[in-house]
Amino acid sequence: MQVLDTIATVLLCIVLIGWVWLSIYLGAMSVMLSDSGAPGIAFIGVVLAVVGMPLSVIAVYVIAVIRAWHADGYTFYYPLVAFVVGTVLAALVMGVAMGIVRLGLRLHGTDEDRRRDGKGKQPRGAGGSAEAEVRPVAEPVDTATTSAPPRVLTFETTHAFRDGFLFVELGIERKRAAAI
């Protein structure tokens, strides 16, 4: 019976490695809490979410493995308890981190709010908009005052790729003088 318990404990610990990697992934994705551009105390919340959540899960996992290694008797429940305790601890750390980020947003506002109010360090037109600013590359050519004919571009397809609705053509674009 002791052999089955040891095998179950080892298998559960191996399965929990995926849970540890998931916590590391979720911690790394918590960087997106700062997408709002919240200054001040919100930075602490982002760092807590990014570092604290994976560290809490890793610590609980390591403690469970060490305790199961040194324990006498049945040990299969150590990984199960580690899963429950680590998940609750990670959720608490994430909740505190989210609370700190929200507090920072409430106290300082976002960069976009400060841009609209004129209190920020950036000018009103500097970023924060989903619209791309298109600047002219060169002055437009006035064909009435120049003697050169307008240029026409032709495209010669060299490769075509089709995959369902996706259609991609690779080729060469060449200049050709237009006949007037």
N, C-alpha and C positions, 0 to 999 in steps of 0.2 A: 504494500500500500504506500509505503514511503517513496518508492520509485515513481509511482504514478503522480504523487504530489509534486515531486521534484520536476518531472516532465511537464506537468501542468503549469508550475510556477515559471519555468524557463520559457515555455511557449507564450504565456501571457506577458512576460517581460519583453519578449521579442515583438509581440503585437503592439505593445505600448510604445515601441520606438517610433512607429508611424504617428502616434498621438503626439510625441515630443516634436517630430518634424512639422506636424501641423501647427503646433503652437509657435514654432520658430517662423513659419510662413505667415501666420496671422500677426505676429509681432512685427515682422518686416512690412506687412501691408498697412500697419497702423501709422506709418509715416504719412499716409493720406489724411490723417486727422489735421495736418498742418496745411492742407490745400487752401484753406480759407485765409491764410496769411495772418493768423492771429499772433500778435506779439506778446511779450512779457511772460506771464505765468503759464500761458498755454504751451510754451516750449517744454516746460517741466512735465506737463501731461503727455505730450507726444513722446518724450524720452521714457517716461514711465511705461507707456503702452508698448513701445518698441523693445525696450530692454527688460522691463519688469515681468511682463507676461511670459515670455519664453524662459526666463531665469526661474520663475516660480515653478513652472512645470518641470523643468530639468532638475531642480532641487528636490522636488517631491519624488520624482522617478529614481534619482540616485539614492535617496534615503530609503526608499522601498526595496531597492535591489540589495543594498547593504544589510538592511534589517532581515530580509529573507535569507541572505547568505549566512548570517550568524545565528539565525533562529533554530530552535529545536522543535520538532513536531511538524504540524501542518503549516505550509507557507503559501499555498495557492492564493490566499486572500490578500496578501500584501500588494500584488499588482492591481487587484480590483479596488482596494482601498486607495491606492495611489492615484488611480484614474479618477475616482470620485473627488478626492481631496484636491488633487491638482486642477481639475476642471473648475471646482468652486473657487479655488484661490486665484486662478487665472481670470475668471469672470469678475471677481472682486477687484483685482488690479486694473482690469480694463474699465470697470465702472468708475473707479476713482480717477483714472486717467481721463475718461470722457467728461467727468464732472469738472476737472481742472481746466480742460480745454474750453468747456462751455463758460466757466467762470471768467477765463481770459477773454473770450469773445464778448461777454457781457461788460467787462470792465473797460476793455480797450477798443472793441469793435474790430472789424477786419480792415485790411489795407484798402479795399474797395470803398468801404464806408468813409474812411479818412480822405480818400481821393475826392469823393463827391462833396465832402464838407470843406475841402480846401485846407485841412489841418495836416495833411500828410506831407512827407518830404518830396514826393514825386509830383510833377505837374499833372493837371487834370487829364490830359490826353495821353499820358504815358502808361499804356498797358491797361489791364483789367477788363478789356473788351474782347468779345469773341470775334469781332469783325477784324479782318486782316487789313492793314494799311498798305495800299498799292501805290508805290511811287513810280513816276515815269523814269524809264531808263535813259532815254534820249529825247531830245526835242522832236516833235513831229515834223516830217518833211513836207514842205509845201510844194506839191508837184507843179503848180502853175508857174513858179519862179525858177525851178530847176529844169535842166534839159535832160537829165537822166530819166529813163523810163522806170516805172515802178517795178520792184522786184516781186516775183512770184515764187513761192516755195512749193516744190513737189516732193512727194513722199513715195519712196520705192520700198515695198515690203520685201524683207529678206526672210523672215520667219513669222509664222502665225501659230498661235497656241489656242486651242479650244478645250474647255472643260465645262460641260454643261452650259450655263448662262455666261460664264466668264470667257471673254475673247480678248486676247492680247496680240498685238502686232509689233514686231521689232523690225526696224528698217533704217533707211538713210534718208535724211531730208536734205535736198539740194536746192540751190538758188538757180532760178531760170529767169531770164529777161522776158518780160511780157511784151507781146506784140500790141502796138497801139493802133 
